[in-house]
Amino acid sequence: MTCCGLQAGYGSGEKTPLLADVELDDAADVTVRDPKKKKEPSLTWALCKVYGPTMLLAWACKLVYDVLTFVGPMLQS
């Protein structure tokens, strides 16, 4: 199928055949968000996204340390 002089498919110079089976229409479906339904920004969510993996690793290291501290005296006796 041609659109604006371009062909979609393998022979059009397209390096990846992602659009080989897609038909191009003049009308596109566009989803517009309702401007009244904006999500409130959340400091907690932002901090979790930024520091979450680091805090999870720190929590895991602390757990291993606590378990070894608890088991250590039991192994010595």
BAKOL-31789 format. One record per atom (N, C-alpha, C): residue number from 1; residue in three letters; chain; atom name; x, y, z. Coordinates in Angstrom, 2 decimals, decimal comma. Layout:
[node NUM; ALA; A; CA; [X; Y; Z]];
...
This chain:
[node 1; MET; A; N; [0,85; -1,18; 0,00]];
[node 1; MET; A; CA; [0,00; 0,00; 0,00]];
[node 1; MET; A; C; [0,89; 1,23; 0,00]];
[node 2; THR; A; N; [0,47; 2,24; -0,70]];
[node 2; THR; A; CA; [1,28; 3,44; -0,76]];
[node 2; THR; A; C; [0,60; 4,58; -0,03]];
[node 3; CYS; A; N; [1,42; 5,40; 0,55]];
[node 3; CYS; A; CA; [0,93; 6,60; 1,23]];
[node 3; CYS; A; C; [1,97; 7,68; 1,00]];
[node 4; CYS; A; N; [1,60; 8,75; 0,35]];
[node 4; CYS; A; CA; [2,51; 9,87; 0,08]];
[node 4; CYS; A; C; [3,72; 9,43; -0,73]];
[node 5; GLY; A; N; [3,53; 8,45; -1,60]];
[node 5; GLY; A; CA; [4,63; 8,00; -2,44]];
[node 5; GLY; A; C; [5,52; 6,97; -1,78]];
[node 6; LEU; A; N; [5,23; 6,55; -0,56]];
[node 6; LEU; A; CA; [6,05; 5,57; 0,14]];
[node 6; LEU; A; C; [5,33; 4,24; 0,17]];
[node 7; GLN; A; N; [6,08; 3,18; 0,08]];
[node 7; GLN; A; CA; [5,51; 1,85; 0,16]];
[node 7; GLN; A; C; [5,84; 1,25; 1,51]];
[node 8; ALA; A; N; [4,85; 0,58; 2,11]];
[node 8; ALA; A; CA; [5,09; -0,13; 3,37]];
[node 8; ALA; A; C; [5,42; -1,57; 3,04]];
[node 9; GLY; A; N; [6,40; -2,11; 3,70]];
[node 9; GLY; A; CA; [6,74; -3,51; 3,48]];
[node 9; GLY; A; C; [8,22; -3,73; 3,39]];
[node 10; TYR; A; N; [8,58; -4,94; 2,94]];
[node 10; TYR; A; CA; [9,97; -5,33; 2,92]];
[node 10; TYR; A; C; [10,77; -4,61; 1,84]];
[node 11; GLY; A; N; [10,18; -4,35; 0,72]];
[node 11; GLY; A; CA; [10,92; -3,79; -0,40]];
[node 11; GLY; A; C; [11,04; -2,29; -0,39]];
[node 12; SER; A; N; [10,57; -1,62; 0,64]];
[node 12; SER; A; CA; [10,55; -0,16; 0,63]];
[node 12; SER; A; C; [11,78; 0,46; 1,26]];
[node 13; GLY; A; N; [12,79; -0,34; 1,60]];
[node 13; GLY; A; CA; [13,95; 0,21; 2,26]];
[node 13; GLY; A; C; [13,81; 0,19; 3,78]];
[node 14; GLU; A; N; [12,70; -0,34; 4,25]];
[node 14; GLU; A; CA; [12,46; -0,46; 5,69]];
[node 14; GLU; A; C; [13,42; -1,50; 6,24]];
[node 15; LYS; A; N; [14,18; -1,15; 7,26]];
[node 15; LYS; A; CA; [15,17; -2,08; 7,81]];
[node 15; LYS; A; C; [14,50; -3,16; 8,65]];
[node 16; THR; A; N; [13,42; -2,82; 9,33]];
[node 16; THR; A; CA; [12,69; -3,82; 10,12]];
[node 16; THR; A; C; [11,30; -3,96; 9,54]];
[node 17; PRO; A; N; [10,80; -5,17; 9,44]];
[node 17; PRO; A; CA; [9,48; -5,37; 8,84]];
[node 17; PRO; A; C; [8,34; -5,19; 9,83]];
[node 18; LEU; A; N; [8,45; -4,21; 10,72]];
[node 18; LEU; A; CA; [7,42; -4,03; 11,73]];
[node 18; LEU; A; C; [6,11; -3,55; 11,13]];
[node 19; LEU; A; N; [6,18; -2,78; 10,08]];
[node 19; LEU; A; CA; [4,97; -2,21; 9,49]];
[node 19; LEU; A; C; [4,58; -2,92; 8,19]];
[node 20; ALA; A; N; [5,05; -4,12; 7,99]];
[node 20; ALA; A; CA; [4,80; -4,81; 6,74]];
[node 20; ALA; A; C; [3,33; -5,15; 6,56]];
[node 21; ASP; A; N; [2,65; -5,53; 7,62]];
[node 21; ASP; A; CA; [1,26; -5,95; 7,52]];
[node 21; ASP; A; C; [0,28; -4,89; 8,00]];
[node 22; VAL; A; N; [0,74; -3,68; 8,24]];
[node 22; VAL; A; CA; [-0,13; -2,63; 8,74]];
[node 22; VAL; A; C; [-0,66; -1,82; 7,57]];
[node 23; GLU; A; N; [-1,96; -1,63; 7,56]];
[node 23; GLU; A; CA; [-2,55; -0,78; 6,53]];
[node 23; GLU; A; C; [-2,62; 0,64; 7,06]];
[node 24; LEU; A; N; [-2,25; 1,56; 6,19]];
[node 24; LEU; A; CA; [-2,25; 2,96; 6,59]];
[node 24; LEU; A; C; [-3,58; 3,59; 6,20]];
[node 25; ASP; A; N; [-4,24; 4,18; 7,16]];
[node 25; ASP; A; CA; [-5,50; 4,87; 6,92]];
[node 25; ASP; A; C; [-5,28; 6,37; 7,07]];
[node 26; ASP; A; N; [-6,16; 7,13; 6,46]];
[node 26; ASP; A; CA; [-6,08; 8,58; 6,60]];
[node 26; ASP; A; C; [-6,54; 9,02; 7,99]];
[node 27; ALA; A; N; [-7,50; 8,30; 8,57]];
[node 27; ALA; A; CA; [-8,01; 8,65; 9,90]];
[node 27; ALA; A; C; [-7,29; 7,81; 10,94]];
[node 28; ALA; A; N; [-6,78; 8,47; 11,96]];
[node 28; ALA; A; CA; [-6,08; 7,77; 13,03]];
[node 28; ALA; A; C; [-6,90; 7,85; 14,30]];
[node 29; ASP; A; N; [-6,88; 6,77; 15,08]];
[node 29; ASP; A; CA; [-7,56; 6,79; 16,36]];
[node 29; ASP; A; C; [-6,65; 7,48; 17,37]];
[node 30; VAL; A; N; [-7,15; 8,53; 17,96]];
[node 30; VAL; A; CA; [-6,38; 9,30; 18,92]];
[node 30; VAL; A; C; [-7,14; 9,31; 20,23]];
[node 31; THR; A; N; [-6,44; 8,94; 21,30]];
[node 31; THR; A; CA; [-7,03; 8,97; 22,62]];
[node 31; THR; A; C; [-6,56; 10,24; 23,31]];
[node 32; VAL; A; N; [-7,50; 11,05; 23,71]];
[node 32; VAL; A; CA; [-7,18; 12,30; 24,38]];
[node 32; VAL; A; C; [-7,57; 12,16; 25,83]];
[node 33; ARG; A; N; [-6,65; 12,50; 26,72]];
[node 33; ARG; A; CA; [-6,94; 12,45; 28,15]];
[node 33; ARG; A; C; [-7,84; 13,62; 28,53]];
[node 34; ASP; A; N; [-8,69; 13,34; 29,46]];
[node 34; ASP; A; CA; [-9,56; 14,37; 29,99]];
[node 34; ASP; A; C; [-8,73; 15,28; 30,89]];
[node 35; PRO; A; N; [-8,63; 16,58; 30,59]];
[node 35; PRO; A; CA; [-7,78; 17,45; 31,41]];
[node 35; PRO; A; C; [-8,29; 17,61; 32,84]];
[node 36; LYS; A; N; [-9,55; 17,28; 33,09]];
[node 36; LYS; A; CA; [-10,09; 17,39; 34,44]];
[node 36; LYS; A; C; [-9,63; 16,24; 35,33]];
[node 37; LYS; A; N; [-9,23; 15,11; 34,75]];
[node 37; LYS; A; CA; [-8,86; 13,93; 35,52]];
[node 37; LYS; A; C; [-7,34; 13,80; 35,60]];
[node 38; LYS; A; N; [-6,65; 14,78; 36,12]];
[node 38; LYS; A; CA; [-5,21; 14,70; 36,27]];
[node 38; LYS; A; C; [-4,90; 14,01; 37,59]];
[node 39; LYS; A; N; [-3,87; 13,18; 37,57]];
[node 39; LYS; A; CA; [-3,43; 12,53; 38,79]];
[node 39; LYS; A; C; [-2,64; 13,53; 39,62]];
[node 40; GLU; A; N; [-2,85; 13,46; 40,92]];
[node 40; GLU; A; CA; [-2,10; 14,31; 41,82]];
[node 40; GLU; A; C; [-0,68; 13,74; 41,94]];
[node 41; PRO; A; N; [0,33; 14,58; 41,93]];
[node 41; PRO; A; CA; [1,69; 14,07; 42,11]];
[node 41; PRO; A; C; [1,86; 13,53; 43,52]];
[node 42; SER; A; N; [2,61; 12,45; 43,63]];
[node 42; SER; A; CA; [2,81; 11,80; 44,92]];
[node 42; SER; A; C; [4,29; 11,76; 45,24]];
[node 43; LEU; A; N; [4,67; 12,34; 46,36]];
[node 43; LEU; A; CA; [6,06; 12,33; 46,80]];
[node 43; LEU; A; C; [6,49; 10,91; 47,13]];
[node 44; THR; A; N; [5,60; 10,15; 47,75]];
[node 44; THR; A; CA; [5,92; 8,77; 48,12]];
[node 44; THR; A; C; [6,22; 7,93; 46,88]];
[node 45; TRP; A; N; [5,39; 8,05; 45,86]];
[node 45; TRP; A; CA; [5,60; 7,27; 44,63]];
[node 45; TRP; A; C; [6,90; 7,70; 43,94]];
[node 46; ALA; A; N; [7,18; 8,99; 43,92]];
[node 46; ALA; A; CA; [8,42; 9,47; 43,30]];
[node 46; ALA; A; C; [9,64; 8,95; 44,04]];
[node 47; LEU; A; N; [9,60; 8,96; 45,37]];
[node 47; LEU; A; CA; [10,73; 8,46; 46,15]];
[node 47; LEU; A; C; [10,91; 6,96; 45,96]];
[node 48; CYS; A; N; [9,81; 6,22; 45,87]];
[node 48; CYS; A; CA; [9,89; 4,77; 45,64]];
[node 48; CYS; A; C; [10,51; 4,47; 44,28]];
[node 49; LYS; A; N; [10,15; 5,23; 43,27]];
[node 49; LYS; A; CA; [10,71; 5,00; 41,94]];
[node 49; LYS; A; C; [12,19; 5,33; 41,89]];
[node 50; VAL; A; N; [12,60; 6,39; 42,61]];
[node 50; VAL; A; CA; [13,99; 6,81; 42,56]];
[node 50; VAL; A; C; [14,88; 5,95; 43,45]];
[node 51; TYR; A; N; [14,45; 5,76; 44,70]];
[node 51; TYR; A; CA; [15,31; 5,09; 45,68]];
[node 51; TYR; A; C; [14,86; 3,67; 46,00]];
[node 52; GLY; A; N; [13,83; 3,16; 45,37]];
[node 52; GLY; A; CA; [13,30; 1,84; 45,68]];
[node 52; GLY; A; C; [14,30; 0,71; 45,55]];
[node 53; PRO; A; N; [14,97; 0,58; 44,39]];
[node 53; PRO; A; CA; [15,93; -0,52; 44,25]];
[node 53; PRO; A; C; [17,08; -0,43; 45,25]];
[node 54; THR; A; N; [17,56; 0,77; 45,52]];
[node 54; THR; A; CA; [18,65; 0,94; 46,47]];
[node 54; THR; A; C; [18,20; 0,56; 47,87]];
[node 55; MET; A; N; [17,01; 0,99; 48,24]];
[node 55; MET; A; CA; [16,49; 0,67; 49,57]];
[node 55; MET; A; C; [16,21; -0,82; 49,70]];
[node 56; LEU; A; N; [15,76; -1,46; 48,65]];
[node 56; LEU; A; CA; [15,49; -2,90; 48,68]];
[node 56; LEU; A; C; [16,79; -3,68; 48,88]];
[node 57; LEU; A; N; [17,85; -3,27; 48,21]];
[node 57; LEU; A; CA; [19,15; -3,91; 48,39]];
[node 57; LEU; A; C; [19,67; -3,68; 49,80]];
[node 58; ALA; A; N; [19,52; -2,47; 50,31]];
[node 58; ALA; A; CA; [19,96; -2,17; 51,67]];
[node 58; ALA; A; C; [19,16; -2,99; 52,68]];
[node 59; TRP; A; N; [17,87; -3,15; 52,45]];
[node 59; TRP; A; CA; [17,04; -3,95; 53,35]];
[node 59; TRP; A; C; [17,49; -5,42; 53,35]];
[node 60; ALA; A; N; [17,82; -5,93; 52,17]];
[node 60; ALA; A; CA; [18,28; -7,32; 52,07]];
[node 60; ALA; A; C; [19,61; -7,50; 52,79]];
[node 61; CYS; A; N; [20,53; -6,56; 52,65]];
[node 61; CYS; A; CA; [21,82; -6,64; 53,35]];
[node 61; CYS; A; C; [21,62; -6,57; 54,85]];
[node 62; LYS; A; N; [20,74; -5,70; 55,31]];
[node 62; LYS; A; CA; [20,45; -5,57; 56,74]];
[node 62; LYS; A; C; [19,83; -6,85; 57,27]];
[node 63; LEU; A; N; [18,98; -7,49; 56,51]];
[node 63; LEU; A; CA; [18,36; -8,75; 56,93]];
[node 63; LEU; A; C; [19,42; -9,84; 57,09]];
[node 64; VAL; A; N; [20,35; -9,93; 56,13]];
[node 64; VAL; A; CA; [21,42; -10,92; 56,23]];
[node 64; VAL; A; C; [22,29; -10,64; 57,44]];
[node 65; TYR; A; N; [22,62; -9,38; 57,68]];
[node 65; TYR; A; CA; [23,42; -8,99; 58,84]];
[node 65; TYR; A; C; [22,72; -9,36; 60,15]];
[node 66; ASP; A; N; [21,43; -9,08; 60,26]];
[node 66; ASP; A; CA; [20,68; -9,40; 61,47]];
[node 66; ASP; A; C; [20,62; -10,91; 61,71]];
[node 67; VAL; A; N; [20,41; -11,67; 60,66]];
[node 67; VAL; A; CA; [20,34; -13,13; 60,80]];
[node 67; VAL; A; C; [21,70; -13,67; 61,25]];
[node 68; LEU; A; N; [22,77; -13,19; 60,65]];
[node 68; LEU; A; CA; [24,11; -13,65; 61,05]];
[node 68; LEU; A; C; [24,44; -13,23; 62,47]];
[node 69; THR; A; N; [24,02; -12,04; 62,89]];
[node 69; THR; A; CA; [24,24; -11,59; 64,26]];
[node 69; THR; A; C; [23,47; -12,47; 65,24]];
[node 70; PHE; A; N; [22,30; -12,89; 64,88]];
[node 70; PHE; A; CA; [21,49; -13,74; 65,75]];
[node 70; PHE; A; C; [22,06; -15,16; 65,83]];
[node 71; VAL; A; N; [22,53; -15,69; 64,73]];
[node 71; VAL; A; CA; [23,00; -17,07; 64,65]];
[node 71; VAL; A; C; [24,42; -17,21; 65,19]];
[node 72; GLY; A; N; [25,22; -16,16; 65,13]];
[node 72; GLY; A; CA; [26,63; -16,21; 65,55]];
[node 72; GLY; A; C; [26,84; -16,78; 66,95]];
[node 73; PRO; A; N; [26,19; -16,27; 67,99]];
[node 73; PRO; A; CA; [26,38; -16,81; 69,33]];
[node 73; PRO; A; C; [25,92; -18,28; 69,45]];
[node 74; MET; A; N; [24,92; -18,67; 68,68]];
[node 74; MET; A; CA; [24,46; -20,06; 68,70]];
[node 74; MET; A; C; [25,52; -21,00; 68,13]];
[node 75; LEU; A; N; [26,27; -20,53; 67,14]];
[node 75; LEU; A; CA; [27,31; -21,36; 66,54]];
[node 75; LEU; A; C; [28,53; -21,48; 67,44]];
[node 76; GLN; A; N; [28,77; -20,47; 68,29]];
[node 76; GLN; A; CA; [29,94; -20,49; 69,18]];
[node 76; GLN; A; C; [29,75; -21,42; 70,36]];
[node 77; SER; A; N; [28,52; -21,67; 70,76]];
[node 77; SER; A; CA; [28,31; -22,51; 71,94]];
[node 77; SER; A; C; [28,28; -23,98; 71,64]];
